[in-house]
Amino acid sequence: MERADVIILGGGLVGLTLAVALDRHGLSSIVVDPADPEKVAAPQYDGRATAVASASWRMLEAIGVAERLGGQGCPIGSIRVSDGLGPGGARFDAGPGEASVEDPLGIMFENRHLRRALRETAQAAENVTLLMPARAAEVVRDASGVRVALEDSRLLTAPLLIGAEGRNSPTREAAQIPLARWSYDHQAIVATVEHERHHGNVAYEIFYPSGPFAILPMLPGTRSAIVWSVPQRDAAAILDLPDRALAAELQTRMGGFLGAVRLAGPRASYPLGFHHAATVTGERLVLAGDAAHGIHPIAGQGLNLGFRDAAVLTQVLVEGARLGLDLGDAQLLARYERWRSLDTFLVAFATDGLTRLFGIPGRTASAIRRFGLGAVQRIAPLKSLFMQEARGESGELPLLLRGITV
């Protein structure tokens, strides 16, 4: 029987981040994931890119992952938000000139680079055991601990189980944790494009009544990731467009300000929905990442919420271990619940509200939205609040998000 301080079901970006963070503080973990690591590492497995907020990046630096990502991320020096292509809107700048690149609002990475760096770091970690591919056949949680039987008959035990399998978490379902869930009847179409003009390290969020359209800067400076939210009824037709026709449609949505556009990789799509677990803890159980909450990509905060889960849980468990507490102790897990519940709730419902607000058609609604964006641009405290959220620095920050090990 293999023993560890925690068993993590789910070896995605959040699960591996948590395992590496715990290792840096001397706590051991066994990570179980059914995915084949060779397939996951393939470039075609996931063509998406993610904006890692500056606070999340400080954590990746603190736990030794950032050094494996050198030169692979594009700093975001500015974010421009607008209602359609009309005048006005809001602009959030990290700083003047070089400061915007030295201390960016976030850094854009291809998911495959993040996954590779995390896996390599976990493989090199003394206190991380990776079981991939592997699948849990039976899980028992009781007062004495957690026991997991794998399909290949291996047995694992630990004081605490962490469910980090993603939106359709079997661990959450088995624990019968209630879930608020709904669909937006939209799909996100994602693609990488090359454009004629340099993006200047600017990210754009353009709100159309049919759905938001994000342009996210990537390396080199003439490439960007596109996340286009389209009505479900239109998704199949858009996905079936020839490359030149899709590029022309994207160029129109972009307003032509980056010049001529061509596709630089395959397009993909995924359904958009919202879910939020009623609780993120149970008997010797914690949920993290998309197993606990899933939001609209409108503000690019989905993965960063998961990183915040990992940072908070690491601090709670490390401090508990130093006090000699059982890592599955209910009071210890209650601290994680209190720390994360308000933050995830506020971010989740803020993104849901923005999605619905900017989806209201009509000139009156558009005028109100433009007035609101103008107010954000003019009122310094309000703008500062949005900047803090973009950087992932709102609320009570755990030490790792400040770049400090526990």
N, C-alpha and C positions, 0 to 999 in steps of 0.2 A: 504493500500500500504506500503510495506517494503522499507526502505531507507538505503543506505550505501554510503560510500565514493567511493567504486568501486564494480562492479559486475564481478565476475570471472566465466566464462563458462569453466568448466573443473576442476575436483578435483583430478587430478593425482599428481605425485610427484612435478612437477613445480608449478601447481596451488595452492596446499596446502602450499608449501614453501613460495610462495608469500603472501598468506593470513596470515600466521603466522608472517612473517617478518613485514608486515604492522601493524599487531596487536601490535607488540612489540614497535611500534612508535606511537601508538594511533590512527591509521587509521582503519576504519571499512570496512569489505567486506562481501559480500554474495557469497558463492560458490555453483554453480549449476552443478550437474553431473548426468547423467542417470544411472550410475552403481549402482548396489545393494551393499551396503557396506559389507554385510555379505559374498557375493560371492567374492568380491575383497580381503577380509581378509583371504580367504581360501588358504592353502599352495599350492594347485594345480593350482591356478589362474594364477600365473606367476612364473615359475621356474628359471627365470633369476637372475643374480647377477650383480652388478654395482660397478665399481671403482669410489669412491668419491674422487676427487682430494683434496689435502691438503688445498687449498684456499676455496673450497666449504665446507670442514669440519669446517673450522674456522667460516663460516657463520652459519652452523647448531649449533655450540656451542654458538654463539652470540644470536641466537633467541630461545634458550632453547630446541632444538630438540635433540641435542647430548646426553643429560643426559638420554634420554629414549632408547638410543642405546648402552649403556655401556656393554662391553664384547661380543657384537654380530658381531663386524667387525674384519677383519684380516688386519693388517698393511702391506703395500707393501714397503719393504725395498730396493728392487732392481728390475730393469726391464732389461731383456736381449732380444736383437733384433738380429735375424740372418736370412740369406738367406738360407733356407733349414736347413739341419743338418750339413752342412760343417763347417770348421773352420772359425774363424774371427767373425765379428759382432760387436755390440756395447753393452756396459753395463752401466747403469745409477744407481748409488747408492745414497740413501738418506744420508748416513753417515756411519762411521765405527761402528761395533758392535751394542750396545744397542741404539746408536743414530738413527740408521735406523728404529727402531721401535718407538722410542719416537717422532721423527719428520719424519714420513714416506712420501713417494711420494704420497700416497693415501691410502684409506682404502676400502677393499672389503666388501660389504654388500649384502645379499640377498634382492631382491627388496621388498619382503613381509615384511621384518623387517623395511625397510625405510618407506613403506606405512603405517604400523601400528603406528610407532613413530610419523609421521607427522599428522595422523588422530587424535591420542590421544592428541597431542599438540593443534591442531586446535579445538577440542571439548572443551578443557579446557580454550581456549582463550576467553576473554571478548568481543572482537570486531569482532569475526568470527561467521557467521551464515552458517551452513552446510545444504544444501538442497540436500539430496541424498537418494533415487533416485528421480530425478526431471529432467524435460526437457523443454527447451525454445520452446514455440510455435510461438512467434512473438517477434522480436526485432526492436525497433525504435531508431535511433540515429539522433539527429538534434541539432540545435543551443541551444536549451533549456535544453538538457540533454539526458540521456539514459533511455528507458523504456522497460522492459522485461515482457511479459506475459507468464506464465508457462502453461503447458498443463492442470494442475489442477485448472486453473483460478486465481492463485495468481499473484499479480502484484508487480514488483520490480522497483526501480528507483535509479539512481546514476549519478554522473557527467561523469563517465568513464566506458567503457566496456573493459574487458581483455579476449581475446581469447586464451585459453590454453588447447584446446581439443585434441591436438595431430596432427599426420601427415595429417589426413583427416578432418581438422578443418572446420565445417560448417560455422563458423563465418568468416573465411578467404574467403571461397567460396562466401558467401552472399555479402561480401564487394567487390567482383570481383577484388581481388588483384592478379596480374599476378604472375606466379610461374615458375621458371626453374626446370624441373623435368626429371629424367631419371632412368632407371632400370639398375642394374649391371648383370642381368641374373644369379644371384647367390642367394642361400639361406644360412642363418646362422643356423647351427645346434648347439643347446645349450644343455649341459648336465652337471651333477655334477658327479665327479668320486672320488673314494678313491684309493690311491696308496700306494705302499709299503714303500717308503722313504719320509721323511719330506721335504716339499717344500722349507723350509728355508726363507719363506716370499718373494720369488722371483716370479715375473710375467714374462712369456715368450711370445714373439710374434715371431712366426716362419713363414716365408714367403715361401710358395710353389707356383709354377706357376699356380696351380689350384685354389689358394686362401689362405689367411692368416689363421693361426691356433694359437689361443691364449690359454694359460694356466694361469689361474688367481687364486692366493692362497686364500684359505678359511680356516675357523676354523672347526675342529682342524687342526693341521699341516699336516695331511695326506689326506686332501680333497682339490680339486680344481674345479673351474668352467671352462668348455671348451666352446669356441666359435669358431666354425669351419665353414669357408666360403667355400661352395662347389658349383660347377656348377649346375644350375637349373635341367639339365637333369639327374643328379646323385642323387639329394636330396631324391626322393621318395624311391629309392632302399636302400640308406644308412639308412633312417629312419625305414625301414622295417626289418633291420638286427636283428637277435636275440641278446639278451643282451651280451652274451659271444663273439659273432662275432664282435659286435660294439666295445666292450671293447678292443678286440685284435687289431682292426683297429686303435683305438685311441692310444693304447700303441705304435704301430708302428710309428704313426705320432709324438708322443712325444719322439721318439728316445730311449725309454726304460730307460731314466736317472732317472725316479722316480720309477722304479721297476714295479712290476705287477700292473695291473689296473683292477678295476671292477666298474660298474655303481652303483651310489649311489642315483638314483632317475630317474624319467621319462625323456625321451628326448623330445625336441620340436624343431620347426623351424619357421623362419619368413623370408619373402622376403627382399632383400637388395636393397635399392634405394637411390637416392639423390634428395633433393628438397630445394629450397631457394626462399623465397618470395622477390619480387621486392621491397617491402616496408613493414615495420613492424608496421606502424601506418596508421590511417585514421581519419575521423571525430569522435572524442570522442572514439577512438578505438586504442588498442595496442595488438599486437601478442607477445606471449612468448613461449619458448620451441619449441617442434616439430611442433607447428602450424606455426612457423616462419622459421624453418630450420630443415632439417633432413640429417644426414651424415652417411657414412659407419662406422661401429664400429671398424675399423682398429686401432684407437688410443684410444678408450674408452672415447671419449670426448663428446658424444651426450648429456647425462644428465647434464654433467658439463657446457655445453653451456647454457642449460636451467637454471641452478642455477645462472649463470652469468647474464642472462636476469633478473631473479628475484631480484638479488642484485642491479643491476643498476636501475631498475624500482622503487624499494623501495626508493633508495636515491633520485631519481628525484622527485617522488611524495611527499616524506616527506619534502624535501627542498622547493618544490612549495607550500605545505600546510602552512609551516611556514611563507612564504611570503604573504599568503592570496590569492594565485592564485586559479582559477578554475582548478580542477584536470584534466579536459578535454581540457584545453587551448592548442591550436595548437603549440604555441612556446614551451610549456613544453614538449609536446610529441615529438617535433622535437629534443629536447636534447637527449631523449632516442634513437631516430632513429640514430642520429650522433654517439652516444657513442657505440651502439651495431653493427652498419652495417659493419664497417671495420673488427672488430674482428671476427664476424660470417662468413664473406666472406672469410677471410684468412684461418681460420680453415677448413671451408667446402671444399675449393678448394685444400688445402694442403692434406687433407685426400683422396680426389678424385684422386689427382696426385699420391700419394703413392700407392693407390690401383691399378692404371693402370701401374705404373712403375714396381711394384713387380709381376705383372701378365704377363710380357713379357717373353716368353720361350726362351731357348737357353743358351749355355755356355757363349757367349759374354756378353749377358745382365746380367747373374748371376755374371760374373767377375766384371762388372761395379758396380753392386749393392754392392758387397762385398768391393770393393775399397771405395765406398761412405761411407759405415758403418764404415770402418776402419778409414777414415778421421774424421768422427764425434767422434770416440773414442779418436783420437790423438789430435785434435784441441780443446783446452780448451774453447774458446769463443763460438764455435759452439755447443759443448756439453752442455755448460751452457744454451744456448738458448733452446735446446730440453728439458733440465731439468725444466726450467721455464714453458714451455708449459705443461709438464706432471703434474706439481704441480698446474696448472691453474693460474699462477702468471704473465702471459705475458700481455702486454698492460697496459692501465690505469685502475688500480684496484679500484672498488668502496669500500667504507668503510667496508661493511659487509664481503667482501672477505679478508679483513685484520683482521677480528675478532673484528671490532669496530662498535658499533651501531651509526646510523646517528644522 
